[in-house]
């Protein structure tokens, strides 16, 4: 568990670095107003300062990419580097943000100071194992990345220090391998989402076979959801508290599966495309082609990338009530620094949360990644 000291140190690392003044995501005026406007502390019962906020809640900042400027350039800062349709985001427990810059065939790492480096990049795939279209990312307990590549029909583990790849599932080439097949020998059908459970098991959605698979402890595949018509073109997935959340894209809903029992239920969406229901039960609300999901670190909120509505929806997992957290419904690029509700997000293709209370949103249509505070 993160202590108050660790939380404070991480936020201070982000805000009090030499690179701070060069980061265009932050305004100079914020730094000169009192004791750094983005950082507030409260004294706890034992005198231990508690981090309250690293930014005003629900303010959208660009942390990677240049808006509406596609490319594969790399500057020292992520906000000066050009991306090419980022389709995956994940954060490790050290505060490093990883980005699957899909059409640039690379994976990037962004430090808390905004510095960026290539973890993996592929120009021409001549090796036995490579990534050409990384489209989803997760971080395992050892800090390694797990990436899904639907173009090559495989899931791989990426060493964030060296960029070395290890096959997790899929041997290249499309196919419908049955359950029980050794994962590294199986042919898959466009794995599009990936998640790692607390037990270390790797889960991935197979978009073209309408199911979610798991790599079991013995290294073989098993279906944990779908394959029976209950899912159609599933994409983003997340695992939290023993539950698998699935963006059931072409059924316009989000499903939840208890991994211990296999019991499945709908947590958002009616199955009919549309936009409605904010303020009421999520199961009575309409979504349009949801493609991504993420659960807050406190396990109280489910975030949904409601791509067809150009919004990020939020579901209170205690009450079941849905709302719009970010997005206006307009796909046109607007200015950063506004509230989430006032910020246009064209296609929230990937979501990731962090223990510090941030939500990251990949917006491939504008070639950027957003960050906003979701708690405190």
C-alpha positions as a LaTeX table, in Angstrom:
\begin{tabular}{lrrr}
\hline
Residue & $x$ (\AA) & $y$ (\AA) & $z$ (\AA) \\
\hline
Unk1 & 0.00 & 0.00 & 0.00 \\
Unk2 & 1.24 & 3.51 & $-0.79$ \\
Unk3 & 1.98 & 5.49 & 2.36 \\
Unk4 & 1.40 & 9.22 & 2.65 \\
Unk5 & 5.16 & 9.73 & 2.49 \\
Unk6 & 5.46 & 7.79 & $-0.75$ \\
Unk7 & 2.51 & 9.65 & $-2.23$ \\
Unk8 & 4.00 & 12.97 & $-1.24$ \\
Unk9 & 7.41 & 12.08 & $-2.61$ \\
Unk10 & 5.98 & 10.99 & $-5.94$ \\
Unk11 & 3.94 & 14.14 & $-6.39$ \\
Unk12 & 6.93 & 16.24 & $-5.37$ \\
Unk13 & 9.03 & 14.33 & $-7.88$ \\
Unk14 & 6.54 & 15.26 & $-10.55$ \\
Unk15 & 6.18 & 18.91 & $-9.57$ \\
Unk16 & 9.60 & 19.86 & $-8.23$ \\
Unk17 & 11.92 & 18.71 & $-10.98$ \\
Unk18 & 14.37 & 20.81 & $-13.01$ \\
Unk19 & 12.34 & 20.00 & $-16.10$ \\
Unk20 & 9.16 & 21.45 & $-14.62$ \\
Unk21 & 9.52 & 24.92 & $-16.14$ \\
Unk22 & 10.01 & 23.45 & $-19.61$ \\
Unk23 & 6.90 & 21.31 & $-19.52$ \\
Unk24 & 4.20 & 23.05 & $-21.60$ \\
Unk25 & 1.49 & 21.16 & $-19.74$ \\
Unk26 & 2.04 & 23.39 & $-16.70$ \\
Unk27 & 1.49 & 27.10 & $-16.53$ \\
Unk28 & 4.26 & 29.28 & $-15.14$ \\
Unk29 & 1.69 & 31.28 & $-13.24$ \\
Unk30 & 0.76 & 28.20 & $-11.23$ \\
Unk31 & 4.32 & 27.91 & $-10.00$ \\
Unk32 & 4.54 & 31.50 & $-8.82$ \\
Unk33 & 1.25 & 31.64 & $-6.94$ \\
Unk34 & 1.92 & 30.92 & $-3.30$ \\
Unk35 & 3.20 & 27.42 & $-2.54$ \\
Unk36 & 2.71 & 25.90 & $-5.97$ \\
Unk37 & $-0.99$ & 25.89 & $-6.80$ \\
Unk38 & $-1.11$ & 22.29 & $-8.10$ \\
Unk39 & 0.05 & 20.81 & $-4.77$ \\
Unk40 & $-1.95$ & 20.92 & $-1.55$ \\
Unk41 & $-1.21$ & 19.12 & 1.72 \\
Unk42 & $-3.22$ & 18.42 & 4.84 \\
Unk43 & $-1.83$ & 17.30 & 8.18 \\
Unk44 & $-3.00$ & 13.89 & 9.25 \\
Unk45 & $-3.83$ & 12.81 & 12.76 \\
Unk46 & $-0.22$ & 11.87 & 13.43 \\
Unk47 & 1.20 & 14.97 & 11.79 \\
Unk48 & 2.00 & 13.10 & 8.56 \\
Unk49 & 1.19 & 15.32 & 5.56 \\
Unk50 & $-1.37$ & 13.77 & 3.26 \\
Unk51 & $-1.41$ & 14.59 & $-0.42$ \\
Unk52 & $-4.77$ & 16.07 & $-1.30$ \\
Unk53 & $-4.34$ & 16.99 & $-4.93$ \\
Unk54 & $-1.75$ & 17.32 & $-7.65$ \\
Unk55 & $-4.05$ & 19.43 & $-9.83$ \\
Unk56 & $-7.57$ & 20.80 & $-9.58$ \\
Unk57 & $-9.91$ & 17.83 & $-9.99$ \\
Unk58 & $-11.05$ & 16.91 & $-13.49$ \\
Unk59 & $-8.81$ & 19.36 & $-15.35$ \\
Unk60 & $-7.57$ & 17.84 & $-18.60$ \\
Unk61 & $-3.86$ & 18.12 & $-19.44$ \\
Unk62 & $-1.99$ & 16.80 & $-22.46$ \\
Unk63 & 0.94 & 14.64 & $-21.30$ \\
Unk64 & 2.10 & 13.23 & $-24.64$ \\
Unk65 & 1.81 & 14.15 & $-28.28$ \\
Unk66 & 1.21 & 17.32 & $-30.24$ \\
Unk67 & $-2.51$ & 17.82 & $-30.95$ \\
Unk68 & $-3.55$ & 17.01 & $-34.51$ \\
Unk69 & 0.07 & 16.54 & $-35.53$ \\
Unk70 & 0.69 & 12.93 & $-36.50$ \\
Unk71 & 4.20 & 11.57 & $-36.64$ \\
Unk72 & 6.86 & 9.41 & $-35.06$ \\
Unk73 & 9.33 & 12.01 & $-33.85$ \\
Unk74 & 10.87 & 11.89 & $-30.39$ \\
Unk75 & 11.82 & 14.97 & $-28.43$ \\
Unk76 & 13.19 & 14.99 & $-24.90$ \\
Unk77 & 9.69 & 15.89 & $-23.69$ \\
Unk78 & 6.62 & 13.81 & $-24.40$ \\
Unk79 & 4.53 & 16.91 & $-25.12$ \\
Unk80 & 6.89 & 17.87 & $-27.92$ \\
Unk81 & 7.02 & 14.40 & $-29.44$ \\
Unk82 & 4.67 & 13.46 & $-32.24$ \\
Unk83 & 2.62 & 10.30 & $-31.89$ \\
Unk84 & 0.84 & 8.21 & $-34.50$ \\
Unk85 & $-2.49$ & 6.92 & $-33.17$ \\
Unk86 & $-1.72$ & 5.89 & $-29.58$ \\
Unk87 & $-3.99$ & 2.96 & $-28.74$ \\
Unk88 & $-2.73$ & 1.78 & $-25.35$ \\
Unk89 & $-1.73$ & 3.31 & $-22.02$ \\
Unk90 & $-0.59$ & 1.83 & $-18.72$ \\
Unk91 & 1.17 & 3.10 & $-15.61$ \\
Unk92 & 3.55 & 1.19 & $-13.35$ \\
Unk93 & 3.88 & 1.58 & $-9.57$ \\
Unk94 & 6.85 & 3.92 & $-10.02$ \\
Unk95 & 4.74 & 6.50 & $-11.83$ \\
Unk96 & 6.04 & 5.75 & $-15.33$ \\
Unk97 & 3.43 & 6.07 & $-18.07$ \\
Unk98 & 3.73 & 3.67 & $-21.00$ \\
Unk99 & 2.15 & 4.39 & $-24.38$ \\
Unk100 & 1.48 & 1.99 & $-27.24$ \\
Unk101 & 2.08 & 4.33 & $-30.16$ \\
Unk102 & 0.41 & 1.90 & $-32.48$ \\
Unk103 & 0.95 & 3.08 & $-36.04$ \\
Unk104 & 4.49 & 4.17 & $-35.21$ \\
Unk105 & 5.14 & 0.54 & $-34.18$ \\
Unk106 & 6.67 & 1.53 & $-30.86$ \\
Unk107 & 6.17 & 1.61 & $-27.11$ \\
Unk108 & 7.15 & 4.76 & $-25.21$ \\
Unk109 & 7.85 & 5.46 & $-21.54$ \\
Unk110 & 7.11 & 8.87 & $-20.03$ \\
Unk111 & 8.64 & 9.78 & $-16.68$ \\
Unk112 & 6.82 & 11.80 & $-14.05$ \\
Unk113 & 8.92 & 14.77 & $-15.20$ \\
Unk114 & 7.56 & 14.44 & $-18.73$ \\
Unk115 & 10.73 & 12.97 & $-20.24$ \\
Unk116 & 10.14 & 10.37 & $-22.92$ \\
Unk117 & 12.13 & 7.45 & $-24.27$ \\
Unk118 & 11.54 & 4.53 & $-26.58$ \\
Unk119 & 11.12 & 1.21 & $-24.83$ \\
Unk120 & 10.63 & $-0.64$ & $-28.09$ \\
Unk121 & 10.52 & 0.44 & $-31.74$ \\
Unk122 & 10.19 & $-1.60$ & $-34.89$ \\
Unk123 & 10.94 & $-0.27$ & $-38.36$ \\
Unk124 & 10.98 & $-3.52$ & $-40.31$ \\
Unk125 & 9.98 & $-6.76$ & $-38.63$ \\
Unk126 & 12.61 & $-9.34$ & $-39.53$ \\
Unk127 & 12.95 & $-10.97$ & $-36.10$ \\
Unk128 & 11.14 & $-14.12$ & $-35.03$ \\
Unk129 & 9.19 & $-12.02$ & $-32.54$ \\
Unk130 & 8.26 & $-8.37$ & $-32.92$ \\
Unk131 & 5.48 & $-5.81$ & $-32.45$ \\
Unk132 & 4.06 & $-3.98$ & $-35.43$ \\
Unk133 & 0.78 & $-2.56$ & $-34.08$ \\
Unk134 & 0.86 & $-2.55$ & $-30.26$ \\
Unk135 & $-2.72$ & $-1.72$ & $-29.35$ \\
Unk136 & $-3.12$ & $-2.40$ & $-25.64$ \\
Unk137 & $-0.80$ & $-2.41$ & $-22.63$ \\
Unk138 & $-0.77$ & $-3.70$ & $-19.07$ \\
Unk139 & 1.91 & $-3.91$ & $-16.38$ \\
Unk140 & 2.55 & $-7.10$ & $-14.45$ \\
Unk141 & 3.68 & $-7.46$ & $-10.83$ \\
Unk142 & 7.34 & $-7.56$ & $-11.86$ \\
Unk143 & 7.02 & $-4.25$ & $-13.72$ \\
Unk144 & 7.17 & $-5.80$ & $-17.19$ \\
Unk145 & 4.80 & $-4.68$ & $-19.92$ \\
Unk146 & 2.30 & $-6.96$ & $-21.60$ \\
Unk147 & 1.24 & $-5.82$ & $-25.07$ \\
Unk148 & $-1.45$ & $-7.02$ & $-27.45$ \\
Unk149 & $-0.80$ & $-6.82$ & $-31.18$ \\
Unk150 & $-3.96$ & $-7.57$ & $-33.20$ \\
Unk151 & $-2.12$ & $-7.15$ & $-36.50$ \\
Unk152 & 0.26 & $-10.02$ & $-35.72$ \\
Unk153 & $-2.35$ & $-11.90$ & $-33.63$ \\
Unk154 & $-0.13$ & $-12.20$ & $-30.56$ \\
Unk155 & 0.44 & $-11.08$ & $-26.98$ \\
Unk156 & 3.99 & $-10.40$ & $-25.84$ \\
Unk157 & 5.83 & $-9.37$ & $-22.70$ \\
Unk158 & 8.19 & $-6.38$ & $-23.07$ \\
Unk159 & 11.14 & $-5.72$ & $-20.78$ \\
Unk160 & 10.84 & $-1.96$ & $-20.07$ \\
Unk161 & 14.59 & $-1.64$ & $-19.52$ \\
Unk162 & 15.85 & $-3.42$ & $-22.63$ \\
Unk163 & 12.88 & $-3.69$ & $-24.96$ \\
Unk164 & 13.38 & $-7.46$ & $-25.19$ \\
Unk165 & 10.26 & $-9.41$ & $-26.15$ \\
Unk166 & 8.95 & $-12.70$ & $-24.80$ \\
Unk167 & 5.99 & $-14.51$ & $-26.33$ \\
Unk168 & 2.97 & $-14.87$ & $-24.05$ \\
Unk169 & 0.33 & $-16.07$ & $-26.49$ \\
Unk170 & $-0.03$ & $-16.44$ & $-30.23$ \\
Unk171 & 2.54 & $-17.67$ & $-32.72$ \\
Unk172 & 1.63 & $-15.27$ & $-35.51$ \\
Unk173 & $-1.11$ & $-15.66$ & $-38.05$ \\
Unk174 & $-4.85$ & $-15.67$ & $-37.45$ \\
Unk175 & $-6.65$ & $-18.75$ & $-36.22$ \\
Unk176 & $-9.09$ & $-20.07$ & $-33.67$ \\
Unk177 & $-7.07$ & $-22.26$ & $-31.34$ \\
Unk178 & $-9.26$ & $-24.29$ & $-28.97$ \\
Unk179 & $-9.07$ & $-24.08$ & $-25.20$ \\
Unk180 & $-6.29$ & $-26.21$ & $-23.79$ \\
Unk181 & $-3.84$ & $-25.25$ & $-26.53$ \\
Unk182 & $-0.43$ & $-24.12$ & $-25.24$ \\
Unk183 & $-0.67$ & $-20.33$ & $-25.47$ \\
Unk184 & 2.66 & $-19.83$ & $-27.22$ \\
Unk185 & 1.68 & $-22.32$ & $-29.93$ \\
Unk186 & $-1.85$ & $-21.04$ & $-30.47$ \\
Unk187 & $-3.20$ & $-19.06$ & $-33.37$ \\
Unk188 & $-5.31$ & $-16.14$ & $-32.16$ \\
Unk189 & $-7.86$ & $-13.84$ & $-33.74$ \\
Unk190 & $-6.85$ & $-10.20$ & $-33.24$ \\
Unk191 & $-6.13$ & $-9.81$ & $-29.51$ \\
Unk192 & $-7.19$ & $-6.22$ & $-28.85$ \\
Unk193 & $-7.21$ & $-5.74$ & $-25.07$ \\
Unk194 & $-5.00$ & $-7.02$ & $-22.30$ \\
Unk195 & $-4.99$ & $-7.11$ & $-18.49$ \\
Unk196 & $-2.99$ & $-8.81$ & $-15.75$ \\
Unk197 & $-4.68$ & $-10.21$ & $-12.65$ \\
Unk198 & $-3.28$ & $-10.02$ & $-9.14$ \\
Unk199 & $-2.41$ & $-13.70$ & $-9.52$ \\
Unk200 & $-0.18$ & $-12.83$ & $-12.48$ \\
Unk201 & $-2.43$ & $-14.42$ & $-15.07$ \\
Unk202 & $-2.64$ & $-12.64$ & $-18.42$ \\
Unk203 & $-6.10$ & $-11.99$ & $-19.89$ \\
Unk204 & $-6.75$ & $-10.77$ & $-23.41$ \\
Unk205 & $-9.74$ & $-10.13$ & $-25.62$ \\
Unk206 & $-9.88$ & $-11.82$ & $-28.99$ \\
Unk207 & $-11.81$ & $-9.29$ & $-31.00$ \\
Unk208 & $-12.42$ & $-11.43$ & $-34.05$ \\
Unk209 & $-13.55$ & $-14.51$ & $-32.14$ \\
Unk210 & $-15.83$ & $-12.62$ & $-29.73$ \\
Unk211 & $-14.26$ & $-13.86$ & $-26.51$ \\
Unk212 & $-11.79$ & $-13.18$ & $-23.70$ \\
Unk213 & $-9.05$ & $-15.72$ & $-23.00$ \\
Unk214 & $-6.67$ & $-16.31$ & $-20.11$ \\
Unk215 & $-3.26$ & $-17.92$ & $-20.05$ \\
Unk216 & $-3.57$ & $-20.46$ & $-17.24$ \\
Unk217 & $-0.84$ & $-21.39$ & $-14.81$ \\
Unk218 & 0.07 & $-24.41$ & $-16.93$ \\
Unk219 & 0.56 & $-22.15$ & $-19.97$ \\
Unk220 & $-2.59$ & $-23.23$ & $-21.81$ \\
Unk221 & $-5.50$ & $-21.11$ & $-23.01$ \\
Unk222 & $-8.97$ & $-20.99$ & $-21.53$ \\
Unk223 & $-12.03$ & $-18.91$ & $-22.39$ \\
Unk224 & $-13.32$ & $-16.83$ & $-19.48$ \\
Unk225 & $-16.00$ & $-14.85$ & $-21.34$ \\
Unk226 & $-17.74$ & $-14.98$ & $-24.68$ \\
Unk227 & $-17.44$ & $-17.53$ & $-27.44$ \\
Unk228 & $-21.15$ & $-18.21$ & $-27.02$ \\
Unk229 & $-22.66$ & $-15.10$ & $-28.57$ \\
Unk230 & $-22.63$ & $-13.10$ & $-25.33$ \\
Unk231 & $-19.85$ & $-10.82$ & $-26.62$ \\
Unk232 & $-19.40$ & $-9.18$ & $-29.99$ \\
Unk233 & $-16.08$ & $-7.62$ & $-31.00$ \\
Unk234 & $-14.81$ & $-7.13$ & $-27.40$ \\
Unk235 & $-11.90$ & $-4.72$ & $-27.06$ \\
Unk236 & $-10.67$ & $-3.15$ & $-23.80$ \\
Unk237 & $-10.63$ & $-5.21$ & $-20.61$ \\
Unk238 & $-9.72$ & $-4.63$ & $-16.96$ \\
Unk239 & $-9.40$ & $-6.88$ & $-13.91$ \\
Unk240 & $-10.14$ & $-5.64$ & $-10.40$ \\
Unk241 & $-11.18$ & $-7.40$ & $-7.19$ \\
Unk242 & $-11.66$ & $-10.72$ & $-8.93$ \\
Unk243 & $-13.89$ & $-9.25$ & $-11.61$ \\
Unk244 & $-13.17$ & $-9.00$ & $-15.33$ \\
Unk245 & $-14.69$ & $-5.95$ & $-17.03$ \\
Unk246 & $-15.14$ & $-6.17$ & $-20.79$ \\
Unk247 & $-15.98$ & $-3.47$ & $-23.32$ \\
Unk248 & $-18.53$ & $-5.42$ & $-25.39$ \\
Unk249 & $-18.13$ & $-3.03$ & $-28.28$ \\
Unk250 & $-20.70$ & $-4.06$ & $-30.85$ \\
Unk251 & $-23.29$ & $-4.92$ & $-28.20$ \\
Unk252 & $-22.87$ & $-1.35$ & $-26.91$ \\
Unk253 & $-22.45$ & $-2.38$ & $-23.29$ \\
Unk254 & $-19.91$ & $-3.33$ & $-20.62$ \\
Unk255 & $-19.98$ & $-6.78$ & $-19.05$ \\
Unk256 & $-18.56$ & $-7.97$ & $-15.72$ \\
Unk257 & $-17.49$ & $-11.55$ & $-15.07$ \\
Unk258 & $-16.69$ & $-12.96$ & $-11.63$ \\
Unk259 & $-13.55$ & $-14.94$ & $-12.33$ \\
Unk260 & $-14.08$ & $-17.38$ & $-9.46$ \\
Unk261 & $-17.54$ & $-18.47$ & $-10.62$ \\
Unk262 & $-17.88$ & $-17.37$ & $-14.24$ \\
Unk263 & $-21.05$ & $-15.46$ & $-13.37$ \\
Unk264 & $-21.57$ & $-12.67$ & $-15.93$ \\
Unk265 & $-23.73$ & $-9.56$ & $-15.84$ \\
Unk266 & $-24.11$ & $-6.25$ & $-17.63$ \\
Unk267 & $-22.85$ & $-3.25$ & $-15.66$ \\
Unk268 & $-23.55$ & $-0.54$ & $-18.25$ \\
Unk269 & $-25.51$ & $-0.23$ & $-21.46$ \\
Unk270 & $-28.80$ & $-1.55$ & $-22.74$ \\
Unk271 & $-27.45$ & $-3.26$ & $-25.83$ \\
Unk272 & $-28.93$ & $-0.53$ & $-28.06$ \\
Unk273 & $-26.57$ & 2.13 & $-29.43$ \\
Unk274 & $-27.24$ & 5.68 & $-28.30$ \\
Unk275 & $-26.46$ & 8.26 & $-25.65$ \\
Unk276 & $-28.68$ & 8.49 & $-22.60$ \\
Unk277 & $-29.02$ & 7.67 & $-18.93$ \\
Unk278 & $-26.65$ & 10.01 & $-17.08$ \\
Unk279 & $-27.73$ & 10.29 & $-13.46$ \\
Unk280 & $-29.56$ & 6.98 & $-13.49$ \\
Unk281 & $-28.80$ & 3.25 & $-13.40$ \\
Unk282 & $-25.95$ & 2.38 & $-15.75$ \\
Unk283 & $-27.85$ & $-0.67$ & $-17.00$ \\
Unk284 & $-30.60$ & 1.65 & $-18.28$ \\
Unk285 & $-28.15$ & 3.94 & $-20.05$ \\
Unk286 & $-27.17$ & 3.85 & $-23.71$ \\
Unk287 & $-23.59$ & 3.59 & $-24.90$ \\
Unk288 & $-22.28$ & 3.65 & $-28.44$ \\
Unk289 & $-19.37$ & 1.32 & $-29.26$ \\
Unk290 & $-17.48$ & 1.35 & $-25.94$ \\
Unk291 & $-13.86$ & 0.37 & $-26.56$ \\
Unk292 & $-12.00$ & 0.78 & $-23.26$ \\
Unk293 & $-12.48$ & 0.31 & $-19.52$ \\
Unk294 & $-10.50$ & 1.08 & $-16.36$ \\
Unk295 & $-11.19$ & 0.84 & $-12.64$ \\
Unk296 & $-10.04$ & 3.48 & $-10.17$ \\
Unk297 & $-7.36$ & 2.52 & $-7.66$ \\
Unk298 & $-9.91$ & 2.66 & $-4.82$ \\
Unk299 & $-12.14$ & 0.25 & $-6.79$ \\
Unk300 & $-15.11$ & 2.59 & $-6.48$ \\
Unk301 & $-15.46$ & 3.78 & $-10.06$ \\
Unk302 & $-15.50$ & 2.15 & $-13.47$ \\
Unk303 & $-14.48$ & 4.38 & $-16.38$ \\
Unk304 & $-15.70$ & 3.58 & $-19.89$ \\
Unk305 & $-14.32$ & 4.90 & $-23.15$ \\
Unk306 & $-17.64$ & 5.48 & $-24.91$ \\
Unk307 & $-15.98$ & 5.94 & $-28.29$ \\
Unk308 & $-19.05$ & 6.37 & $-30.47$ \\
Unk309 & $-20.26$ & 9.17 & $-28.19$ \\
Unk310 & $-16.80$ & 10.80 & $-27.88$ \\
Unk311 & $-17.02$ & 10.66 & $-24.11$ \\
Unk312 & $-15.60$ & 8.95 & $-21.04$ \\
Unk313 & $-18.46$ & 7.69 & $-18.89$ \\
Unk314 & $-18.13$ & 6.80 & $-15.21$ \\
Unk315 & $-20.08$ & 4.25 & $-13.19$ \\
Unk316 & $-20.23$ & 4.31 & $-9.41$ \\
Unk317 & $-19.63$ & 0.66 & $-8.58$ \\
Unk318 & $-21.44$ & 1.03 & $-5.26$ \\
Unk319 & $-24.64$ & 2.65 & $-6.49$ \\
Unk320 & $-24.57$ & 1.65 & $-10.15$ \\
Unk321 & $-25.23$ & 5.23 & $-11.27$ \\
Unk322 & $-23.66$ & 6.41 & $-14.51$ \\
Unk323 & $-22.50$ & 9.86 & $-15.58$ \\
Unk324 & $-20.31$ & 11.55 & $-18.16$ \\
Unk325 & $-16.87$ & 12.24 & $-16.73$ \\
Unk326 & $-15.18$ & 13.72 & $-19.79$ \\
Unk327 & $-16.03$ & 14.71 & $-23.33$ \\
Unk328 & $-18.59$ & 16.97 & $-24.94$ \\
Unk329 & $-19.74$ & 14.69 & $-27.72$ \\
Unk330 & $-17.76$ & 16.81 & $-30.19$ \\
Unk331 & $-14.85$ & 15.09 & $-31.91$ \\
Unk332 & $-13.06$ & 18.32 & $-32.85$ \\
Unk333 & $-9.88$ & 19.15 & $-30.94$ \\
Unk334 & $-10.27$ & 21.86 & $-28.33$ \\
Unk335 & $-7.93$ & 23.54 & $-25.84$ \\
Unk336 & $-6.35$ & 21.75 & $-22.89$ \\
Unk337 & $-6.59$ & 23.02 & $-19.33$ \\
Unk338 & $-10.37$ & 22.98 & $-19.19$ \\
Unk339 & $-12.58$ & 20.79 & $-17.06$ \\
Unk340 & $-13.15$ & 17.26 & $-18.28$ \\
Unk341 & $-16.79$ & 18.02 & $-19.04$ \\
Unk342 & $-15.73$ & 20.89 & $-21.30$ \\
Unk343 & $-12.96$ & 19.02 & $-23.12$ \\
Unk344 & $-13.59$ & 17.38 & $-26.47$ \\
Unk345 & $-12.25$ & 13.82 & $-26.71$ \\
Unk346 & $-12.66$ & 12.24 & $-30.12$ \\
Unk347 & $-12.04$ & 8.58 & $-29.39$ \\
Unk348 & $-11.07$ & 7.43 & $-25.88$ \\
Unk349 & $-9.42$ & 4.29 & $-27.21$ \\
Unk350 & $-7.55$ & 3.38 & $-24.03$ \\
Unk351 & $-7.83$ & 4.27 & $-20.35$ \\
Unk352 & $-5.49$ & 3.77 & $-17.40$ \\
Unk353 & $-5.66$ & 4.79 & $-13.76$ \\
Unk354 & $-2.91$ & 5.31 & $-11.19$ \\
Unk355 & $-2.70$ & 4.99 & $-7.38$ \\
Unk356 & $-2.17$ & 8.75 & $-7.17$ \\
Unk357 & $-5.67$ & 9.29 & $-8.50$ \\
Unk358 & $-5.03$ & 10.10 & $-12.15$ \\
Unk359 & $-6.86$ & 8.92 & $-15.25$ \\
Unk360 & $-5.01$ & 8.71 & $-18.56$ \\
Unk361 & $-6.91$ & 8.74 & $-21.85$ \\
Unk362 & $-5.44$ & 7.83 & $-25.23$ \\
Unk363 & $-6.99$ & 9.94 & $-27.98$ \\
Unk364 & $-5.66$ & 8.42 & $-31.22$ \\
Unk365 & $-7.68$ & 10.62 & $-33.53$ \\
Unk366 & $-5.81$ & 13.66 & $-32.21$ \\
Unk367 & $-2.53$ & 11.74 & $-31.62$ \\
Unk368 & $-2.31$ & 12.66 & $-27.93$ \\
Unk369 & $-2.65$ & 11.29 & $-24.42$ \\
Unk370 & $-4.61$ & 13.18 & $-21.77$ \\
Unk371 & $-4.25$ & 13.14 & $-18.00$ \\
Unk372 & $-6.68$ & 14.32 & $-15.36$ \\
Unk373 & $-7.11$ & 14.03 & $-11.60$ \\
Unk374 & $-10.06$ & 11.83 & $-10.64$ \\
Unk375 & $-10.01$ & 12.05 & $-6.86$ \\
Unk376 & $-9.17$ & 14.23 & $-3.88$ \\
\hline
\end{tabular}
